[in-house]
């Protein structure tokens, strides 16, 4: 009897996919957070990718899009990471996490030995630093961000360089 009920319920769910599988952007985002808490990085990525593609006006889209680029980068899928980070920068040019996307693209350009792209990106990073330090009296500015995947990012703008840190390690620097 239990098997018949289970079969009927499953059959009804399959007949009405829009009702059964439609989720709000908030549900997708919270599903991603729950998946990462359970150590299910791939399920987190699937929810975030769905959110970033299906919900272009969502308040969760910027962090979801960045996290998708981060996921691809750390899986060594640099082409997809580059596309995602480029889309992020284009769609959210004033985002506080834009510098991290630029640093990821810089690392990709260096891995591909694309010196022209490296120079362009380093100049963009230098230009951002000048805007930030114009309004500061000190010679150092720090910005921190923890991603959905739990990576702790830190940018340190010094007078002579910018350091990009992930989980306490300097992974890239741009000198002035």
C-alpha positions in Angstrom: 0.0 0.0 0.0 2.8 2.4 0.9 4.5 1.8 -2.5 1.2 2.6 -4.3 0.8 5.9 -2.5 4.5 6.8 -3.1 4.1 5.9 -6.7 0.9 8.0 -7.1 2.5 11.0 -5.3 5.7 10.7 -7.5 3.5 10.5 -10.6 1.5 13.6 -9.7 4.7 15.5 -9.0 6.1 14.6 -12.4 2.8 15.6 -14.1 3.0 19.1 -12.6 6.7 20.2 -12.7 6.0 23.9 -12.5 4.1 23.5 -9.3 6.5 20.9 -7.8 9.9 22.4 -8.8 9.3 26.2 -9.0 11.4 28.0 -6.3 11.7 31.6 -5.5 15.1 33.3 -5.6 15.1 33.3 -1.8 14.5 29.6 -1.7 17.3 28.9 -4.2 19.7 31.0 -2.2 18.8 29.4 1.1 19.0 25.9 -0.5 22.5 26.9 -1.6 23.4 28.0 2.0 22.0 24.8 3.5 23.9 22.7 0.9 27.3 24.4 1.7 26.6 23.9 5.4 26.2 20.2 4.7 29.5 20.1 2.7 27.7 19.7 -0.6 29.6 22.2 -2.7 28.3 20.9 -6.1 24.6 21.3 -4.9 25.5 24.8 -3.7 26.8 25.6 -7.1 23.8 24.2 -8.9 21.4 26.3 -6.8 23.5 29.5 -7.3 23.9 28.9 -11.0 20.2 28.5 -11.4 19.6 31.6 -9.3 22.1 33.7 -11.3 20.6 32.6 -14.7 16.9 32.4 -13.9 16.5 35.4 -11.5 18.3 38.4 -13.2 16.6 41.0 -10.8 17.3 39.0 -7.6 19.1 40.7 -4.8 21.0 37.5 -4.4 22.3 37.5 -7.9 25.5 39.4 -7.4 26.9 37.1 -4.7 25.6 34.1 -6.5 27.2 35.1 -9.8 30.5 35.8 -8.0 30.3 32.4 -6.2 29.7 30.6 -9.5 32.9 32.2 -10.9 34.8 31.2 -7.8 33.5 27.7 -8.1 34.6 27.4 -11.7 38.0 28.9 -10.9 38.7 26.5 -8.0 37.7 23.6 -10.3 40.3 24.8 -12.8 37.6 25.6 -15.4 39.1 29.0 -16.2 37.1 29.7 -19.4 33.8 29.5 -17.5 35.3 31.4 -14.6 36.4 34.2 -16.9 33.0 34.4 -18.5 31.2 34.5 -15.1 33.6 37.1 -13.6 33.4 39.2 -16.8 29.6 39.1 -16.6 29.7 40.0 -12.9 31.9 43.0 -13.6 29.7 44.2 -16.5 26.5 43.8 -14.5 27.8 45.1 -11.2 30.5 47.6 -11.9 30.1 49.4 -8.5 30.1 46.2 -6.4 32.4 46.1 -3.4 33.5 42.6 -4.5 34.4 43.7 -8.0 38.2 43.8 -7.1 38.1 40.2 -6.2 36.6 39.3 -9.6 39.4 41.4 -11.3 42.0 39.6 -9.3 40.6 36.2 -10.4 40.6 37.3 -14.0 44.2 38.5 -13.5 45.2 35.1 -12.2 43.6 33.5 -15.2 45.4 35.8 -17.6 48.7 35.0 -15.9 48.0 31.3 -16.2 47.3 31.7 -19.9 50.5 33.9 -20.2 48.4 36.7 -21.8 50.6 39.6 -21.1 48.4 42.2 -22.8 45.4 41.2 -20.7 47.6 41.2 -17.5 48.7 44.8 -18.2 45.1 45.9 -18.7 43.9 44.2 -15.5 46.8 45.6 -13.4 46.0 49.1 -14.6 42.3 48.6 -13.7 43.3 47.5 -10.2 45.7 50.4 -9.9 43.0 52.9 -10.9 40.6 51.5 -8.3 43.3 52.0 -5.6 43.8 55.6 -6.4 40.1 56.4 -6.1 40.0 54.7 -2.7 43.1 56.3 -1.2 42.2 59.8 -2.4 39.8 60.0 0.5 41.9 58.2 3.1 44.4 59.9 5.4 46.2 56.7 6.1 48.4 54.8 3.6 46.6 51.4 4.0 43.0 50.3 3.2 41.6 46.9 4.0 38.5 45.3 2.6 37.2 41.9 3.7 34.6 39.5 2.2 33.6 36.0 3.0 32.1 34.1 0.1 29.3 31.6 0.2 31.9 28.9 -0.1 33.5 30.1 3.1 36.6 31.6 1.5 37.9 34.6 3.4 39.0 37.3 1.1 41.0 40.4 2.0 42.3 43.2 -0.1 45.0 45.4 1.3 45.7 48.6 -0.5 49.2 49.9 0.4 50.9 53.0 -0.9 53.0 50.9 -3.3 50.9 47.8 -4.0 47.6 45.9 -3.6 47.6 42.5 -2.0 44.9 39.9 -2.7 44.5 37.4 0.1 42.4 34.2 0.3 42.2 32.5 3.7 45.1 34.5 5.0 47.5 33.8 2.1 48.7 36.4 -0.4 47.7 34.9 -3.7 48.4 37.9 -5.9 50.0 41.4 -5.8 49.9 44.4 -8.1 52.6 47.0 -7.6 52.4 50.7 -8.4 
